[in-house]
Amino acid sequence: MHNKITRIPLIMLAGLAVIYVSACSPRIATRGNAPEPEQLEQITVGESTKGDVTDILGSPSTVAAFDENVWLYISKTTETVAFFEPETVQQKVVLISFDAANRVEILSQYDLEDGKPVIPTDRVTPTAGREMTILQQLFGNLGRFSEGK
């Protein structure tokens, strides 16, 4: 009987240790379309067409906003430990630009080190008019209603 009583706390302690270790192991998430190097070798600058690229790599992750002849294949791998913010551990961007004849003109690859941080500005765009308090907004139209004819 005494042996059974000492085993229960040890089992509970082992269970807590497993939960603790599993909670601290990183969660890895991969998003996007990351072409394999073998696939990129099949694309020839000056020869491959949009159709060839689509057959080899599939649809692009995005098309450039101002030039439909620039395709981007983007992938990103993040690692999250416990409750901390996710950290980007790998990022790949494959840029394919096509010429007027829809043939590959540029094939470039970029990774995490090539990226540049974008810092948003804290400036505020001024607007015409005046700022109103909540009470002015709520009661500002009282007495302004006219009878419709």
N, C-alpha and C positions, 0 to 999 in steps of 0.2 A: 504494500500500500504506500509506503514511504517513497519507494522508487517511482511510482506513478505520479505522485505529487511534484517531485522535482523535475520530471520530464515535461510537464505542461508549460512552465515558465521558459524552459529552454526552447521548446517548439515555438512559443510566441515570440521569443527573442530572435530566433532564426527567421521567422516570417517577417518581422519588422525590418530586419537587416536586408532581406530580399526586396521589400518595398522601397526602402531607402536607396538602395543601389539602383534599382530600376527607375526611380524618379529622377536620378541625377544623370542617367545615360542620355546622350543627345538624341533628339529627333531630327532626322535628315529628310528634307523635302526638296525634290527636284521638280522644276516647272519649266515648260517651254519645249522647244524643238531644237535639240542639239545634234546637228549632223555629224556622223562618224567621219574620221579622216579618209577612210576608204571611199566613202561616198563623194567627198569633195575632190578626190583625185580623178573621179570620172567626169568632172566638169572641166571643159577646155575653154580658156579665154579665146574669143574670136570665132569659135565654132559652135559651142552649145547654145541652144535656144531656150526660150522661156518654157516651152513644152518639155525639153530635155531635163531642165532643172526641176520642174514640177514632178516629173516621173522619178527622178533620182532622190530628191529631198522632200517632196510633198509640198503642200502650200506653205508660204512664208508665214512667220509669226505676225508680221506687219509689213505694210507697204509704206514707204516714206510719204509724209503728208503733202509735200509739194512736188513730188516726182514719182509717178506710178511705175517708172522703170528702175526704181531702187527697191530691192527686196531685202528684208532683214529676217534672219533666223536667230532667235534669241532664246537662251536657256540660262537658268540660274539655280544654284544649289544653296540652300540655307540650312543652318544647324541651330537648333534651339535646345538649350540646356535648362531644365526645370522651368522656372517662371521668368527667366531672363529674356530680353529682346532677341529675336532671331539675328544671327550673324551670317552674312553672305560669305560663303567659303569658295565659291567658284561661279564665274559668270562668263559666258561665251556669246559673242555676237558675230555672225557671219553676214557680211554685206555683199550682195550681188547686184551690180549695176548693168543694165542692158543698153545697147546702142539703139539707133533708130530702126535697125533691121531686126530688133529683138534677139540679138546675139549677146552673149556675155562679154562685157567690156572690162569690168573690174570684179575681182573676187578677193575680198579682204577678210581677215579674221582679227577679232579683238578679244581681249580677256579682261579680267577684273582690274589689272594694273593700268590698262588703257583708259579706264573710265575717269571722269572728273566729277567731283561733287558739285551739285547745284545748290546754292544757298539762297533761299527765298528772301526777298526784301521785306522789311517791316514798314515800308512807306505806305501811306494811305492815299488813295486817289480822291481828290477833293470833288465834291458834288455841288451843284447849284442849289440854292435854297438855304433854309436854316434848320438847325437841329431842334427837334421837338421832344419834350418830355413825354412820358407815358400818359400823364394826366391831360396834357394838351392834345394828344392824339385821341384820347377817349372822349373828351368833352369839347373838342374844337368845333365840331359840326353842330352842336346844339344851337338851335335858333336859326340855322342856315337853311333849313328845309322850307321850300316854298310849295304852295299848293299847286298841283299840276292841273292845267285846264285842258 
